[in-house]
Amino acid sequence: MSGNPEVPSGSTKLANADRPDRRRRSRTLGQAFDPRANALNSFRLALATAVILWHTFPLTGRHLPFAVHQLFSQAWVDGFFAVSGFLITSSWLSRPRLGAYFAARALRILPGLWVCLAITAFAIAPIGVAIQGGSAARLLLSTAPIGYVVKNSAIWIFQVDIGGTPRGIPDPGMWNGSLWTLQYEVLCYIAVAGLGLVGLLGRRWFLPTAMALAVTWAALASYTLNGVPTVAQNGARFAVMFLAGALLHQFRDLIPARWSLVAVSVAVVLVATLLPDYRLVAAIPLAYAIIVSGALIDNKRFRLRNDLSYGVYIYACPIQQLLVICGLGILNPIVFTIIAAVATLPFAAMSWFLVEKPAMALKARLRGKRVRPGLTTSVP
């Protein structure tokens, strides 16, 4: 007999059988992330639904404690920007062609936005006016609906009301409080293209340096929750989160993808919400928790081929305002959120299947490829 008599004869086979699991546990993010099979669509849908929960409080006239306010009002949208930083950086580096890059971004954002603006102006707002006893016909025959669509059609939001509506609710004169973040998303897209064209995006030192500068900018901007944030404060916020996702992409072949580190990252985010600006500490942990979880989840039920998150995000606020007009704002916030989410889903499905997905198919045809739902990217 050969070998160590104290070792069972089958132990070598068992050890060899364990090696794939050990390799699986020690994978890097680059090895774990499959752009065609991941759970990021599910995570983005969850983030969009969480935004509905956060909007429930101000739209119904309620307030939240400071730490809870940070988590509910900021972390969800911040998560969107982190995912975008990861995916958009990957998109440019894999295909650094300016025309194709901006065509893809425009086809992903604009068609869905335009239809949402039109539905809000010509359907949701008039219905709200009629419910409150006003004249929907007068609103429709005015220039207000057309002005709302035209003024907001280029991403930048210049008009938030439609003929002074909605009125008589806790947050009057505003139909869609979610759309303002789109302009910062577009600025991030432009920055990626510009940095890519001059060759900085591919430099290993650049993104860490940019992140350090963005964090410093955020600290100096002194982001507060008691007043309306300035453009500089919002710019710092979204720059930090977008760069956090971009950094994860750059170092994806060095960063370990482990559930234990996801748990630690979540804990860091929760503790950091006690700070005036949790992102100064938790931007990268938040990005890690979302992106790595999306890479590690193997359950096919979470790997959604259809991405409803953008539709949920852009339609939820006007639907919530309409529900408040109907008198449902007195309900428990959780109950109101559930009703709002259920009411928003048909609009989100319509947006995806009738507008966004066909637009993405056009993007794929421009590239000479078949559309792959698993490769979609969403915006906050």
N, C-alpha and C positions, 0 to 999 in steps of 0.2 A: 504494500500500500504506500502511496506517496501523499505528501501534504501533511498538514498539521492535524494530528489525531483529535485535538480538542475542538476543531471546527467542523460542524456538520457538513456532510457531503453536498447538501443542496444549497449551502449558504452562498456559494459563488454565483449560482444562478439567480438567487434572490437578490444579491447585491447588484448584479447586472440589470435585473428587472427594475430595481429602484432608480437606476440612473436617469431614465427619461423624466421621472417625477422630480428628481433633484435638478435636472437641467431646466425643467419647466418653472420650478420655484425660483431659480436664479436668473431667469430671463431679464434682459434689459427692456426698456420701453420700446426701443426700436424693434426688438425681436417679437414682443408681445402684441404690438399694434398692427392690425391688418386693416388697411383703409377700406376694404370691401366687406369686412365682417367685424363690426365693433358695435358697442352699445351707446355711442354718443348721441344718436337720434333719440333714444329713450331718455338720456340724461337731459338733453336740451328740451324735450317735451316736459320733463319734470321741472326744470328751471322756469319754463314759461308758465306752468301751472302755479308755481310758487310766487311768481310775479302777480298773478291774479289774487292770491291770498294777501300779499302785501298791499296791493291797491285797494282791497276791500276796506281797510281801516281808514285811510284818508277820504276815500270816496263816500263812506257812510258817516263821516264826522267823528271817527274814533282816533285815539292816540295810543302809542306804544312806549314802553320804557326804553331808555337810551340803548342798552346793549341789544335788546330784541329789535329795536329800530334799525341798528346797523345791519344785523343779519337779514331781516326781512326786507329792508328797503334797498340794500346794496349788493349783498353776496350773490343773489340770483342773476342779476344783470352782469355783475363782474364775472360770474362763471361763463356766461355767453362770450364775453370778450376773451377770456383765457382760451376757450375752445377755438375761437376764430383765430387767435394768434398762432396756435399750433397748426391749424389746417391751412390758413391763408399763406403762412410762411412756406409750408410744404408745397402748396400749389405754385407759388412763384418759382421756387428753387427747382421744381420738377419740370416746369415749362416757362422759362423766363422770356416770354414774348408779350410785349406791352399790349398790342391790340387784342390778342386772345384773352389775356388776363383781365382787362377792363370789360371786355364783352361778356365774359363769364360772370363777373361781379354784377354788372348791370342787369343781366338777364335773371340773376338770382334775386335781386332786391326790387327792381322797379315795377315789373308787371304786377306782382302781388300788392305792392304799395298803392299803385294807381287804382286798382279795382277796389281796394279797401277804402280809399279816399272817396271814391264815387258812391259806394254803398253807404258809407257814413253820411255823406252829404245829401244824397237823394232818397234814402230809405230810412236809416236809423234816426236821423235828426227830425225829419218830418213826422215820423211815428211818435217820437217823444213829444213834439209840439202838440200833436192831436190828443195824446193821452192827457196832457195838462190843460186841454180845453182851448188851445189856440188854433190858428188856421194853418194847416199843413200846406194848402194850396198857395197861400200868400208867401210862405217861405220858399216853396219850389219855384214860384214865378219871379222871385227876386234874384239878384245877382250873387247872393251870399253862397249858395251851394257851389256854383261854378268858381267863384273866387276862392273858396276853400280848397277845391281840387287843384286849381291852377297854381295857387301860391305855394302849395306844399308838395307839388309833383316832382321837384328837383331835390328831394331828400331834406333840405333845410326847411324847417317849419316856421312859417311866417304868420299863419293864422290858426288859432286854436279853437275859436268859436265858429258857429254858423248862424249868422244873423242874430248874434247875441245869445243864442242858445248853447247849452242847456241852462235853464233858469230854475230858481227855487229849490236847489239841492245843495248839499254841503260843499261841493266843489263845482261851482257854476262857471259858465263861460269857457268850458274846455271839454272837448269830446274825446280826445285821444292823447292821454299823457304819456304814452309809451314811445311815440314816434321820435321824440327829441334825441334819443340815443343813436338813431341811425346815422346822423351826420358825423358823429365821432367814429362810428364804425367805418364810414367811407374815408374819413381822414386817415385812419389806420391803413386802409387799403392803398391809398395814395402814397403813404410813407413807405410801405413795403416795396411798391413798384419803384419809387425814387431811389431808395437805398439799394435795391437790387440792380438798377441800371448803372449806378456809379460803383458797384462792386463791393459795397460795405456789408451787405447782408450776408455774404459768404465768408467774411472775415471772422475768424474764431473769437477775436477779442472784442468785436464791436457790440454784439448783443449784451454781454455782461456789463460793458461800460455804459451802454444806453439804459440798462435796467438800473444801475447805480444812480445815474443822473435823474431818471424818472422818479425813483424813490426819494431822492433829495428834493426834487421839485414838489412832490406830493407833501413832504414834511414842511417845506417852506410855505406852501399854499394854505396850510392849516384848514383842511376840509372840515366844515362844521355841519351839524344837523339842524341848527336852530334858524338858519336863514336860507335864502336861495343861493345855491353855489354859483360861483362865478365861472366864466368860460375857462379860466386858467385852472381852477380847482377841478372841474370836470375833465379837462384835458389831461391833467396829472393822473387822475383816477383811472381813466381808460387806457392811458399810455402804460401805466404800471401793469394792469391786468393783461393787456394784449402782449406786452413784452414777456410776461411770465409764461404764457403759452408758447411764444416763439422760442424762449430759452429751453423749454422742455423739448421742443422739436430739435433744436441744434444739438443738444447733448443726449438725445434719445438713445444713442448706442452706449452711453456710459451710465445712465440713470437706471437703477434697478426697479423692476415692476413687481411690487410685493403688496399683498393685502395688509400686512402689518404696518407698512409705511403709509398706506392709505388711512388706516386708523389713527396713526400718530398725526398725520396731516389734518384730519378732521378735528382732532383735539386741539391742535394749535389754532385753527380757525376759530373755534368756539371760545377759547380763552382770549384770543386777540380782539374779539368784539367788544371787550371791556375798554379798549384803548380808543382815543379820539379818532384814529384812522387805522383800522385793523389791517389794511393792505400793506402798511409799512413792514409788518411782520409776516402776514399770512397770504400774500399774493401768490407766491410760488406754492406753498402748501395747498391752497385752494385749487390752483391749476392742476397740481399733481393728483389730488384726490379725485377730481372729475375725469381727467384724461386717462389716468392709469386704471381707474375703475372701468371706464369704457373699453379699455383694451383687454382687461382680465376677465370680464364676464363672458362665460362660454354659452350661457343659456340662449338658445336661438330666439326665444320669445322676447328677449330684450334687444335683439338686433333688428330693429325696425327698418324695413325697406322704404317705408313712406315717412317723410319728415313733416309732421304737422306743427312743429314748434314755432316756425315763423308766423304761420296763420294764427295760432293761438296768441302769440305775442301782439300782433298788430290789431286783432279784432276784439280782444278781451276787454279793453278799457271802454270803448263805446258801448259794448253790450252791458257792461257793469253800470255805466251811467244810465242806460235805458232801464235797467232793473231797479235802480234807485228811484227813477222817475215813477216807476210802477208801484213804489211804496215798499219794496222788499228790503230796503236798507235797515229796517228795524230788526231784521232777523239776526240770529247768532252769526258772527263772522264766518265760522266754519261752514254753517249751512248755506250762507250767502255765497261763499266761495264755490261750494259744490254746485249750486244752481248755476252760477256764472260760468263755471267750467263746462258744464253739460250744454249750456246754451251757446257757448263759443265754439265747441267742437264741430258742429255742422258747417260753420263759416270757415273754420280752419281746413276741414276736409275739402270744401268747395275750392278754397284758395289753392290747395296743393294739387288736386286732381285736374282742375279745370284751368288753372293759371300757371302756377309755379312749375309743375312737372312738364307741361308742354313747352314752357320757356326753356327749361333745362334740356329738353330733347333737342330744341333748336341749337342750344349751345353745343351739344354733342355732335350735331350734324355739321356745324361750322368747323368742328375739329376733325370731322370724318370718322367719328366713333359712335358706337351705340351707347345710349345713356345707361349709367349704372347708379341706381338709387343709393347704394352704400357709400358713394363718393360725394354725396351732397354736403354742402355747408350751409349753415343757417346764420342769421345775424340777429343781434339783440334788439 
